[in-house]
């Protein structure tokens, strides 16, 4: 009985830490959806490109801090450019047009690294050491602890931004109704750019953290699909939902890997979040904290 408790504790702690790092990536989905009312299916590719930017700077024998700064600034600039060139012309169009544009953009971005810097997996070492941290029976790699701290800090910062700052309130107004926001004097195009820039910052941080954990290659883009159940569970327009959804998905993945994989040969953690997502869509399609919308005809 005691051994089972220790095993479960280790799995839950690992799941919570991974879940918070999922939440950081999910925040990119939430930021874009809150501002533009559309889902950015290129979020995973943004994470991948940030990782490649950081490894490219490291390959030039510059410091890791320069690489991190370059990745953040590079993703802000790229997000601004893509919003201006690709997505701004779709302003006022149906949301499905923006969604299809981001799907096409995702495929284009995924093809860039192989033809520019190569498709081989690249290491992204961070100066945080390798000695694990022990919390009872849980073994915590330092990169997971750093990723968790960064995720909590930025999730809290963005929550305060949306609730307290004038720009955050304006972004919420743009998300509620673009035409009304325009009538009130809000520069919708400017706030679209701000939302995409914020998503670029989140992608840069996620790319650095996950790239350090897994290595940087084109497969890193799959983290976007991995995180999609998180935003569905929590609610597409809820920062709190991104946190709760990430914690749920992380714990479910960890428990599935620990308890079910030995019986079925592995792989249950890869589909367990999608089972949760389907169940949520069936019974509560707006997620745990998502805003329920009723359209009157």
Backbone as numpy.savetxt, mean C-alpha at the origin, in Angstrom:
# Nx Ny Nz CAx CAy CAz Cx Cy Cz
-0.69 -27.94 25.73 -1.52 -26.74 25.73 -0.65 -25.48 25.73
0.38 -25.48 26.59 1.27 -24.33 26.68 2.05 -24.15 25.39
2.48 -25.27 24.80 3.22 -25.19 23.53 2.34 -24.61 22.43
1.07 -24.98 22.42 0.15 -24.43 21.41 -0.04 -22.92 21.59
-0.09 -22.49 22.84 -0.24 -21.06 23.12 0.99 -20.29 22.65
2.17 -20.84 22.91 3.40 -20.19 22.47 3.46 -20.12 20.95
3.05 -21.19 20.28 3.05 -21.23 18.82 2.08 -20.20 18.26
0.88 -20.15 18.84 -0.12 -19.19 18.37 0.35 -17.75 18.59
0.98 -17.49 19.73 1.48 -16.14 20.02 2.50 -15.71 18.97
3.42 -16.60 18.63 4.44 -16.27 17.64 3.80 -15.97 16.29
2.80 -16.75 15.91 2.13 -16.54 14.63 1.37 -15.21 14.62
0.69 -14.90 15.70 -0.11 -13.68 15.75 0.79 -12.44 15.72
1.89 -12.46 16.48 2.81 -11.32 16.47 3.37 -11.10 15.07
3.80 -12.19 14.43 4.32 -12.07 13.07 3.26 -11.52 12.12
2.03 -12.01 12.27 0.94 -11.53 11.41 0.62 -10.07 11.63
0.66 -9.61 12.87 0.37 -8.20 13.15 1.42 -7.28 12.54
2.69 -7.68 12.63 3.75 -6.85 12.07 3.64 -6.78 10.54
3.44 -7.93 9.91 3.29 -7.95 8.45 2.03 -7.17 8.06
0.98 -7.31 8.86 -0.28 -6.62 8.56 -0.14 -5.12 8.58
0.65 -4.58 9.52 0.87 -3.13 9.55 1.64 -2.66 8.32
2.54 -3.49 7.84 3.27 -3.12 6.61 2.36 -3.22 5.39
1.41 -4.15 5.42 0.37 -4.16 4.38 -0.44 -2.86 4.42
-0.71 -2.40 5.64 -1.53 -1.20 5.79 -0.87 0.01 5.16
0.46 0.07 5.22 1.17 1.20 4.62 0.93 1.24 3.11
1.01 0.08 2.45 0.75 0.01 1.02 -0.73 0.30 0.74
-1.60 -0.24 1.59 -3.04 -0.02 1.41 -3.39 1.45 1.50
-2.60 2.21 2.27 -2.87 3.64 2.40 -2.79 4.34 1.05
-1.94 3.84 0.15 -1.87 4.42 -1.19 -3.19 4.28 -1.93
-3.81 3.09 -1.82 -5.13 2.90 -2.41 -6.14 3.88 -1.83
-6.12 4.01 -0.49 -7.10 4.84 0.19 -6.93 6.31 -0.20
-5.69 6.79 -0.27 -5.45 8.19 -0.61 -6.01 8.53 -1.98
-5.75 7.67 -2.96 -6.23 7.93 -4.31 -7.75 7.84 -4.36
-8.31 6.85 -3.68 -9.77 6.68 -3.72 -10.48 7.83 -3.02
-9.92 8.30 -1.90 -10.56 9.40 -1.17 -10.58 10.67 -2.00
-9.54 10.86 -2.83 -9.45 12.11 -3.59 -10.14 12.01 -4.95
-10.03 10.87 -5.62 -10.50 10.77 -7.00 -11.68 9.84 -7.19
-12.04 9.10 -6.14 -13.16 8.15 -6.22 -12.88 7.03 -7.22
-11.60 6.73 -7.43 -11.22 5.65 -8.34 -10.11 4.83 -7.69
-10.00 3.58 -8.10 -9.01 2.66 -7.54 -7.77 2.68 -8.43
-6.61 2.84 -7.82 -5.35 2.85 -8.56 -4.78 1.43 -8.60
-4.97 0.75 -9.71 -4.47 -0.61 -9.84 -2.97 -0.64 -10.18
-2.34 0.52 -10.27 -0.89 0.57 -10.49 -0.12 0.76 -9.18
-0.79 0.63 -8.05 -0.13 0.86 -6.77 1.05 -0.08 -6.55
0.88 -1.35 -6.90 1.98 -2.30 -6.76 3.17 -1.94 -7.62
2.90 -1.45 -8.83 3.99 -1.04 -9.71 4.70 0.20 -9.17
3.98 1.08 -8.50 4.63 2.23 -7.85 5.62 1.74 -6.79
5.21 0.75 -6.01 6.08 0.17 -4.98 7.32 -0.43 -5.63
7.12 -1.16 -6.72 8.24 -1.80 -7.42 9.22 -0.76 -7.95
8.71 0.30 -8.60 9.58 1.33 -9.16 10.38 2.04 -8.07
9.76 2.27 -6.92 10.48 2.90 -5.81 11.65 2.04 -5.38
11.44 0.73 -5.31 12.53 -0.18 -4.97 13.65 -0.13 -5.99
13.30 -0.09 -7.27 14.32 -0.02 -8.31 15.07 1.31 -8.26
14.36 2.40 -7.96 15.04 3.69 -7.84 16.09 3.65 -6.73
15.72 3.08 -5.59 16.65 3.02 -4.46 17.86 2.14 -4.79
17.65 0.99 -5.41 18.78 0.10 -5.73 19.67 0.71 -6.80
19.09 1.47 -7.72 19.90 2.13 -8.75 20.84 3.16 -8.13
20.34 3.91 -7.16 21.19 4.89 -6.47 22.27 4.18 -5.66
21.91 3.07 -5.00 22.90 2.31 -4.25 23.98 1.74 -5.16
23.58 1.34 -6.36 24.55 0.79 -7.32 25.58 1.85 -7.72
25.24 3.13 -7.60 26.18 4.21 -7.90 27.08 4.51 -6.70
27.02 3.64 -5.68 27.87 3.73 -4.49 27.59 4.99 -3.66
26.34 5.40 -3.65 25.92 6.47 -2.77 25.33 5.87 -1.50
25.12 6.68 -0.48 24.65 6.16 0.80 23.19 5.73 0.72
22.81 4.89 1.67 21.44 4.39 1.69 20.45 5.52 1.96
20.88 6.55 2.70 19.98 7.67 2.98 19.73 8.49 1.72
20.77 8.63 0.90 20.58 9.28 -0.39 19.63 8.46 -1.26
19.76 7.13 -1.20 18.89 6.26 -1.98 17.44 6.39 -1.54
17.22 6.45 -0.22 15.86 6.60 0.29 15.27 7.94 -0.13
16.06 9.01 0.03 15.60 10.32 -0.38 15.31 10.40 -1.87
16.17 9.78 -2.67 15.97 9.79 -4.12 14.71 9.03 -4.50
14.45 7.91 -3.82 13.25 7.13 -4.12 11.99 7.93 -3.79
11.99 8.61 -2.65 10.82 9.40 -2.25 10.59 10.55 -3.22
11.66 11.31 -3.52 11.52 12.44 -4.43 11.18 11.97 -5.84
11.79 10.86 -6.24 11.50 10.33 -7.57 10.05 9.89 -7.72
9.49 9.27 -6.68 8.10 8.82 -6.75 7.14 10.00 -6.67
7.50 11.05 -5.93 6.65 12.25 -5.92 6.61 12.85 -7.32
7.79 12.99 -7.94 7.85 13.57 -9.29 7.11 12.70 -10.29
7.30 11.38 -10.21 6.63 10.47 -11.15 5.12 10.52 -10.96
4.67 10.57 -9.72 3.24 10.61 -9.45 2.62 11.89 -10.00
3.29 13.02 -9.77 2.82 14.28 -10.35 2.73 14.19 -11.86
3.79 13.65 -12.49 3.83 13.60 -13.95 2.74 12.70 -14.51
2.54 11.53 -13.89 1.52 10.61 -14.39 0.12 11.19 -14.19
-0.09 11.86 -13.05 -1.40 12.47 -12.81 -1.68 13.55 -13.85
-0.65 14.35 -14.16 -0.85 15.44 -15.10 -1.02 14.92 -16.53
-0.22 13.94 -16.94 -0.22 13.52 -18.35 -1.28 12.48 -18.66
-1.54 11.59 -17.71 -2.41 10.45 -18.00 -3.80 10.60 -17.39
-3.86 11.05 -16.13 -5.12 10.97 -15.40 -5.90 12.29 -15.37
-5.21 13.41 -15.46 -5.93 14.68 -15.45 -6.88 14.83 -16.64
-6.50 14.36 -17.86 -7.46 14.43 -18.97 -8.75 13.65 -18.73
-8.72 12.74 -17.72 -9.91 11.95 -17.42 -10.78 12.59 -16.34
-10.42 13.79 -15.92 -11.18 14.48 -14.88 -12.64 14.65 -15.31
-13.55 14.21 -14.47 -14.98 14.30 -14.77 -15.53 13.12 -15.54
-14.66 12.23 -16.01 -15.13 11.04 -16.70 -15.59 10.00 -15.68
-16.30 8.96 -16.15 -16.71 7.90 -15.22 -15.50 7.26 -14.53
-15.71 6.81 -13.30 -14.60 6.22 -12.53 -13.98 5.03 -13.24
-14.79 4.29 -14.01 -14.25 3.12 -14.69 -13.18 3.51 -15.70
-13.28 4.72 -16.27 -12.26 5.18 -17.21 -10.91 5.35 -16.51
-10.93 5.90 -15.30 -9.71 6.06 -14.53 -9.15 4.69 -14.13
-10.03 3.79 -13.74 -9.59 2.45 -13.35 -8.90 1.76 -14.50
-9.49 1.80 -15.69 -8.88 1.16 -16.85 -7.55 1.83 -17.20
-7.49 3.15 -17.02 -6.23 3.84 -17.28 -5.13 3.37 -16.34
-5.46 3.16 -15.06 -4.44 2.71 -14.11 -4.03 1.26 -14.39
-4.94 0.44 -14.89 -4.57 -0.94 -15.25 -3.58 -0.91 -16.42
-3.86 -0.10 -17.43 -2.91 0.04 -18.53 -1.59 0.61 -18.07
-1.65 1.60 -17.18 -0.44 2.21 -16.65 0.40 1.19 -15.88
-0.27 0.31 -15.13 0.44 -0.71 -14.37 1.26 -1.61 -15.28
0.69 -2.02 -16.41 1.41 -2.90 -17.33 2.59 -2.19 -17.97
2.43 -0.90 -18.27 3.53 -0.13 -18.84 4.67 0.00 -17.83
4.33 0.37 -16.59 5.35 0.58 -15.57 6.08 -0.72 -15.25
5.37 -1.85 -15.28 6.02 -3.12 -14.96 7.05 -3.50 -16.03
6.85 -3.00 -17.24 7.79 -3.31 -18.30 9.02 -2.41 -18.35
9.01 -1.32 -17.56 10.14 -0.38 -17.63 11.45 -0.93 -17.04
11.45 -1.50 -15.82 12.74 -1.94 -15.25 13.50 -2.96 -16.10
12.84 -3.99 -16.67 13.62 -4.96 -17.45 14.36 -4.34 -18.64
13.82 -3.27 -19.22 14.48 -2.68 -20.39 15.39 -1.51 -20.03
15.47 -1.18 -18.74 16.32 -0.06 -18.33 17.45 -0.51 -17.40
17.12 -1.15 -16.30 18.14 -1.56 -15.32 18.27 -3.07 -15.18
17.46 -3.82 -15.93 17.53 -5.28 -15.84 16.49 -5.86 -14.91
16.13 -7.11 -15.17 15.05 -7.74 -14.42 15.54 -8.61 -13.26
16.86 -8.75 -13.08 17.37 -9.60 -12.02 17.06 -9.02 -10.65
16.93 -9.90 -9.67 16.61 -9.46 -8.32 17.79 -8.70 -7.72
17.49 -7.55 -7.13 18.53 -6.69 -6.56 18.32 -6.56 -5.05
19.42 -6.59 -4.32 19.35 -6.44 -2.86 19.20 -4.98 -2.50
18.47 -4.73 -1.42 18.29 -3.36 -0.92 18.57 -3.38 0.59
19.86 -3.44 0.96 20.22 -3.52 2.38 20.00 -2.19 3.10
19.47 -2.27 4.30 19.29 -1.09 5.15 20.18 -1.24 6.38
20.68 -0.13 6.91 21.61 -0.20 8.06 20.89 -0.41 9.39
20.26 -1.57 9.52 19.49 -1.82 10.74 19.91 -3.12 11.43
20.92 -3.81 10.91 21.38 -5.04 11.55 20.52 -6.24 11.19
21.02 -7.41 11.56 20.34 -8.67 11.23 19.92 -9.47 12.45
20.36 -9.06 13.63 20.06 -9.84 14.84 18.58 -9.72 15.17
17.87 -10.86 15.27 16.44 -10.82 15.54 16.14 -10.37 16.96
14.92 -9.89 17.15 14.44 -9.46 18.46 13.45 -10.49 18.96
13.63 -10.94 20.21 12.78 -11.99 20.76 11.77 -11.37 21.72
10.51 -11.67 21.47 9.42 -11.30 22.38 8.69 -12.57 22.74
9.03 -13.12 23.89 8.59 -14.44 24.31 8.96 -15.45 23.22
7.99 -16.07 22.56 8.33 -17.06 21.54 8.38 -16.46 20.13
8.05 -15.19 20.01 8.05 -14.55 18.69 9.46 -14.06 18.36
9.86 -14.34 17.12 11.16 -13.90 16.62 10.89 -12.80 15.58
11.33 -11.57 15.88 11.01 -10.42 15.05 12.26 -9.96 14.31
12.31 -10.09 13.00 13.44 -9.54 12.24 13.45 -8.01 12.37
14.61 -7.39 12.45 14.68 -5.93 12.60 13.96 -5.17 11.49
14.00 -5.68 10.25 13.35 -4.97 9.15 11.84 -4.92 9.37
11.27 -5.97 9.97 9.83 -5.95 10.25 9.50 -4.94 11.34
10.37 -4.84 12.34 10.13 -3.86 13.40 10.22 -2.44 12.86
11.23 -2.17 12.03 11.37 -0.85 11.41 10.17 -0.55 10.52
9.78 -1.54 9.72 8.63 -1.36 8.85 7.37 -1.06 9.62
7.21 -1.72 10.77 6.03 -1.49 11.60 6.03 -0.07 12.17
7.18 0.39 12.65 7.28 1.73 13.21 6.99 2.78 12.15
7.58 2.61 10.97 7.34 3.55 9.87 5.87 3.57 9.49
5.27 2.39 9.41 3.87 2.29 9.03 2.97 3.00 10.03
3.19 2.76 11.31 2.37 3.40 12.34 2.53 4.92 12.28
3.77 5.38 12.12 4.03 6.83 12.10 3.31 7.50 10.94
3.39 6.91 9.76 2.79 7.56 8.60 1.27 7.39 8.58
0.77 6.28 9.07 -0.67 6.14 9.17 -1.25 7.18 10.12
-0.57 7.40 11.24 -1.03 8.43 12.19 -0.93 9.82 11.58
0.17 10.09 10.85 0.35 11.41 10.24 -0.72 11.70 9.20
-1.05 10.72 8.38 -2.06 10.94 7.35 -3.46 11.06 7.96
-3.69 10.37 9.05 -4.97 10.51 9.74 -5.16 11.93 10.25
-4.13 12.47 10.89 -4.19 13.84 11.37 -4.34 14.81 10.20
-3.63 14.55 9.11 -3.69 15.42 7.94 -5.12 15.51 7.41
-5.79 14.38 7.28 -7.14 14.38 6.72 -8.17 14.96 7.68
-7.96 14.81 8.96 -8.96 15.25 9.92 -8.76 16.70 10.37
-7.53 17.20 10.39 -7.24 18.49 11.01 -6.80 19.58 10.04
-6.11 19.22 8.96 -5.54 20.25 8.09 -6.55 20.72 7.05
-6.38 21.95 6.58 -7.28 22.49 5.56 -7.16 21.71 4.26
-5.92 21.34 3.89 -5.75 20.58 2.66 -6.39 19.20 2.78
-6.29 18.58 3.93 -6.92 17.28 4.12 -8.44 17.36 4.02
-9.02 18.39 4.62 -10.47 18.58 4.54 -10.89 18.86 3.10
-10.07 19.65 2.39 -10.37 19.93 0.98 -10.31 18.66 0.15
-9.34 17.78 0.44 -9.25 16.50 -0.27 -10.50 15.66 -0.02
-10.98 15.67 1.21 -12.21 14.92 1.51 -13.39 15.51 0.76
-13.44 16.83 0.64 -14.52 17.48 -0.10 -14.46 17.10 -1.57
-13.26 17.07 -2.14 -13.09 16.67 -3.54 -13.57 15.24 -3.74
-13.27 14.37 -2.79 -13.70 12.97 -2.90 -15.21 12.84 -2.83
-15.85 13.68 -2.00 -17.31 13.58 -1.86 -18.03 14.00 -3.14
-17.60 15.13 -3.71 -18.27 15.61 -4.93 -17.35 16.62 -5.61
-16.81 16.22 -6.76 -15.85 17.08 -7.45 -16.49 18.38 -7.94
-17.69 18.29 -8.47 -18.33 19.49 -9.02 -18.68 20.49 -7.92
-19.18 20.00 -6.80 -19.48 20.89 -5.67 -18.20 21.51 -5.14
-17.12 20.72 -5.08 -15.85 21.25 -4.60 -15.36 22.37 -5.51
-15.51 22.19 -6.82 -15.14 23.24 -7.77 -15.97 24.50 -7.53
-17.28 24.33 -7.30 -18.16 25.47 -7.09 -17.79 26.24 -5.82
-17.17 25.55 -4.86 -16.77 26.19 -3.61 -15.39 26.83 -3.72
-14.79 26.77 -4.90 -13.50 27.43 -5.10 -12.30 26.55 -4.86
-12.51 25.26 -4.68 -11.39 24.33 -4.46 -10.79 23.96 -5.81
-9.49 24.07 -5.93 -8.78 23.69 -7.15 -8.66 22.18 -7.19
-9.61 21.53 -7.83 -9.67 20.07 -7.84 -8.43 19.47 -8.47
-7.96 20.05 -9.56 -6.79 19.51 -10.24 -5.56 19.52 -9.33
-5.39 20.61 -8.57 -4.26 20.69 -7.65 -4.34 19.60 -6.60
-5.52 19.37 -6.07 -5.65 18.37 -5.01 -5.55 16.95 -5.53
-5.91 16.74 -6.78 -5.63 15.45 -7.40 -4.12 15.21 -7.38
-3.35 16.22 -7.77 -1.90 16.10 -7.78 -1.35 15.83 -6.39
-1.89 16.51 -5.38 -1.44 16.29 -4.01 -1.71 14.86 -3.57
-2.89 14.34 -3.90 -3.23 12.97 -3.53 -2.28 11.96 -4.17
-1.99 12.16 -5.44 -1.07 11.24 -6.12 0.34 11.37 -5.57
0.76 12.57 -5.20 2.09 12.75 -4.61 2.18 12.03 -3.27
1.11 12.12 -2.47 1.10 11.41 -1.18 1.15 9.91 -1.39
0.43 9.43 -2.40 0.49 8.00 -2.72 1.89 7.62 -3.17
2.58 8.53 -3.87 3.96 8.27 -4.26 4.89 8.13 -3.07
4.68 8.97 -2.04 5.50 8.86 -0.82 5.28 7.51 -0.15
4.02 7.12 -0.03 3.69 5.83 0.58 4.32 4.69 -0.23
4.25 4.79 -1.55 4.83 3.75 -2.40 6.34 3.67 -2.22
6.99 4.83 -2.09 8.44 4.84 -1.90 8.82 4.14 -0.59
8.12 4.47 0.47 8.40 3.83 1.76 8.14 2.34 1.71
7.01 1.96 1.09 6.69 0.55 0.96 7.70 -0.19 0.10
8.14 0.44 -1.00 9.12 -0.20 -1.86 10.45 -0.42 -1.16
10.86 0.53 -0.34 12.13 0.39 0.39 12.03 -0.72 1.43
10.94 -0.72 2.19 10.79 -1.71 3.26 10.62 -3.12 2.68
9.66 -3.27 1.75 9.42 -4.59 1.19 10.56 -5.03 0.29
11.21 -4.07 -0.39 12.37 -4.42 -1.20 13.52 -4.93 -0.36
13.69 -4.35 0.83 14.73 -4.83 1.73 14.41 -6.23 2.25
13.12 -6.52 2.44 12.73 -7.84 2.94 12.82 -8.92 1.87
12.33 -8.61 0.68 12.15 -9.64 -0.35 13.13 -9.54 -1.50
13.84 -8.42 -1.61 14.62 -8.16 -2.81 13.77 -7.41 -3.82
14.43 -6.68 -4.70 13.72 -5.84 -5.67 13.78 -6.49 -7.04
12.63 -6.83 -7.57 12.48 -7.28 -8.95 11.04 -7.00 -9.38
10.69 -7.42 -10.58 9.34 -7.11 -11.08 8.25 -7.80 -10.27
8.60 -8.88 -9.57 7.60 -9.57 -8.76 7.16 -8.75 -7.55
7.95 -7.74 -7.21 7.57 -6.89 -6.07 6.27 -6.15 -6.35
5.94 -5.98 -7.63 4.69 -5.31 -7.98 3.46 -6.09 -7.52
3.63 -7.40 -7.31 2.49 -8.22 -6.88 2.00 -7.84 -5.49
2.79 -7.05 -4.76 2.34 -6.62 -3.44 1.06 -5.81 -3.54
0.85 -5.17 -4.71 -0.39 -4.41 -4.89 -1.61 -5.30 -4.85
-1.54 -6.45 -5.54 -2.65 -7.40 -5.50 -2.77 -8.05 -4.13
-1.63 -8.25 -3.48 -1.63 -8.85 -2.15 -2.36 -7.97 -1.14
-2.25 -6.66 -1.35 -2.83 -5.70 -0.41 -4.28 -5.39 -0.74
-4.73 -5.73 -1.93 -6.09 -5.37 -2.33 -7.16 -5.90 -1.36
-7.07 -7.15 -0.87 -8.05 -7.59 0.13 -8.07 -6.73 1.38
-6.94 -6.11 1.71 -6.87 -5.25 2.89 -7.83 -4.08 2.75
-7.77 -3.39 1.59 -8.61 -2.21 1.42 -10.08 -2.58 1.25
-10.35 -3.75 0.71 -11.75 -4.20 0.60 -12.31 -4.51 1.98
-11.51 -5.18 2.81 -11.97 -5.52 4.16 -12.21 -4.26 5.00
-11.24 -3.36 4.97 -11.32 -2.18 5.82 -12.24 -1.10 5.30
-12.37 -1.02 3.97 -13.15 0.06 3.36 -12.24 0.93 2.52
-12.61 1.14 1.29 -11.73 1.83 0.34 -11.44 3.28 0.72
-12.29 3.89 1.50 -12.09 5.31 1.81 -11.78 5.54 3.29
-11.26 4.54 3.96 -11.03 4.65 5.40 -9.58 4.35 5.74
-8.89 5.33 6.35 -7.52 5.09 6.81 -7.53 4.10 7.97
-8.47 4.26 8.88 -8.61 3.29 9.97 -8.89 1.91 9.41
-9.70 1.84 8.36 -9.99 0.56 7.73 -8.75 -0.07 7.15
-7.84 0.74 6.60 -6.59 0.20 6.06 -5.77 -0.46 7.16
-5.78 0.16 8.34 -5.03 -0.41 9.47 -5.68 -1.71 9.93
-6.98 -1.67 10.19 -7.68 -2.86 10.69 -7.64 -3.98 9.66
-7.90 -3.63 8.39 -7.85 -4.64 7.34 -6.48 -5.26 7.21
-5.42 -4.45 7.33 -4.07 -4.99 7.27 -3.79 -5.95 8.41
-4.21 -5.59 9.61 -3.99 -6.46 10.77 -4.74 -7.79 10.60
-5.98 -7.71 10.12 -6.76 -8.93 9.93 -6.10 -9.83 8.90
-5.73 -9.26 7.75 -5.13 -10.06 6.69 -3.79 -10.65 7.14
-2.99 -9.85 7.82 -1.70 -10.35 8.29 -1.85 -11.52 9.24
-2.76 -11.42 10.20 -2.97 -12.50 11.17 -3.55 -13.74 10.50
-4.52 -13.54 9.60 -5.11 -14.68 8.90 -4.06 -15.41 8.08
-3.23 -14.66 7.36 -2.15 -15.28 6.58 -1.23 -16.10 7.48
-0.83 -15.51 8.59 0.12 -16.17 9.48 -0.48 -17.43 10.09
-1.74 -17.35 10.54 -2.39 -18.53 11.13 -2.62 -19.62 10.09
-2.99 -19.22 8.89 -3.19 -20.21 7.82 -1.89 -20.93 7.50
-0.79 -20.17 7.43 0.50 -20.79 7.14 0.93 -21.73 8.26
0.64 -21.33 9.51 1.08 -22.14 10.64 0.26 -23.38 10.88
-1.07 -23.28 10.68 -1.95 -24.39 11.04 -2.44 -25.21 9.86
-2.60 -24.60 8.70 -3.17 -25.33 7.56 -2.12 -25.84 6.58
-1.04 -25.10 6.40 -0.02 -25.51 5.43 0.54 -26.91 5.69
0.78 -27.30 6.95 1.31 -28.67 7.16 0.37 -29.77 6.66
-0.93 -29.48 6.55 -1.88 -30.51 6.13 -2.14 -30.50 4.63
-1.96 -29.36 3.98 -2.30 -29.26 2.55 -1.07 -29.04 1.68
0.10 -28.95 2.29 1.31 -28.82 1.50 1.74 -27.40 1.21
1.08 -26.42 1.81 1.50 -25.03 1.64 0.59 -24.24 0.73
0.76 -22.93 0.77 0.05 -22.04 -0.13 -1.24 -21.46 0.38
-1.69 -21.87 1.58 -2.99 -21.38 2.05 -2.96 -19.89 2.36
-1.80 -19.37 2.79 -1.76 -17.94 3.14 -1.90 -17.05 1.91
-1.68 -17.62 0.72 -1.79 -16.82 -0.49 -3.23 -16.60 -0.92
-4.11 -17.55 -0.60 -5.50 -17.38 -1.03 -6.46 -17.07 0.12
-6.02 -17.27 1.36 -6.90 -17.02 2.50 -7.42 -15.57 2.53
-6.58 -14.54 2.26 -7.11 -13.17 2.26 -8.18 -12.93 1.20
-8.07 -13.62 0.07 -9.06 -13.43 -0.99 -10.39 -14.11 -0.63
-10.32 -15.18 0.15 -11.55 -15.77 0.67 -12.25 -14.79 1.59
-11.48 -14.14 2.46 -12.06 -13.11 3.33 -12.66 -11.97 2.51
-11.95 -11.56 1.45 -12.43 -10.47 0.62 -13.77 -10.81 -0.03
-13.89 -12.03 -0.55 -15.14 -12.45 -1.19 -16.28 -12.48 -0.19
-16.00 -12.99 1.02 -17.04 -13.03 2.05 -17.48 -11.62 2.42
-16.50 -10.70 2.54 -16.83 -9.32 2.86 -17.67 -8.68 1.77
-17.33 -8.92 0.51 -18.09 -8.36 -0.60 -19.51 -8.90 -0.63
-19.69 -10.12 -0.19 -21.03 -10.73 -0.18 -21.92 -10.12 0.89
-21.36 -9.84 2.06 -22.19 -9.44 3.19 -22.05 -7.96 3.56
-20.90 -7.35 3.26 -20.71 -5.93 3.58 -19.79 -5.33 2.53
-20.32 -5.04 1.35 -19.46 -4.65 0.22 -18.70 -3.35 0.42
-19.08 -2.52 1.38 -18.36 -1.27 1.61 -17.24 -1.42 2.65
-17.03 -2.63 3.13 -15.97 -2.87 4.10 -16.39 -2.54 5.51
-15.48 -2.78 6.46 -15.80 -2.60 7.87 -16.06 -1.14 8.20
-15.20 -0.25 7.66 -15.33 1.17 7.98 -15.62 2.02 6.74
-15.90 1.38 5.62 -16.16 2.12 4.40 -17.48 2.88 4.46
-17.55 3.95 3.70 -18.77 4.77 3.66 -19.81 4.12 2.76
-20.98 3.89 3.31 -22.05 3.31 2.52 -22.69 4.39 1.65
-22.77 4.11 0.36 -23.32 5.09 -0.56 -24.62 4.58 -1.15
-25.62 5.44 -1.12 -26.94 5.10 -1.68 -27.23 6.05 -2.80
-27.40 5.51 -4.00 -27.69 6.33 -5.16 -29.18 6.29 -5.45
-29.75 7.48 -5.54 -31.18 7.56 -5.85 -31.37 7.88 -7.33
-32.28 7.20 -7.93 -32.54 7.38 -9.37 -33.83 8.15 -9.54
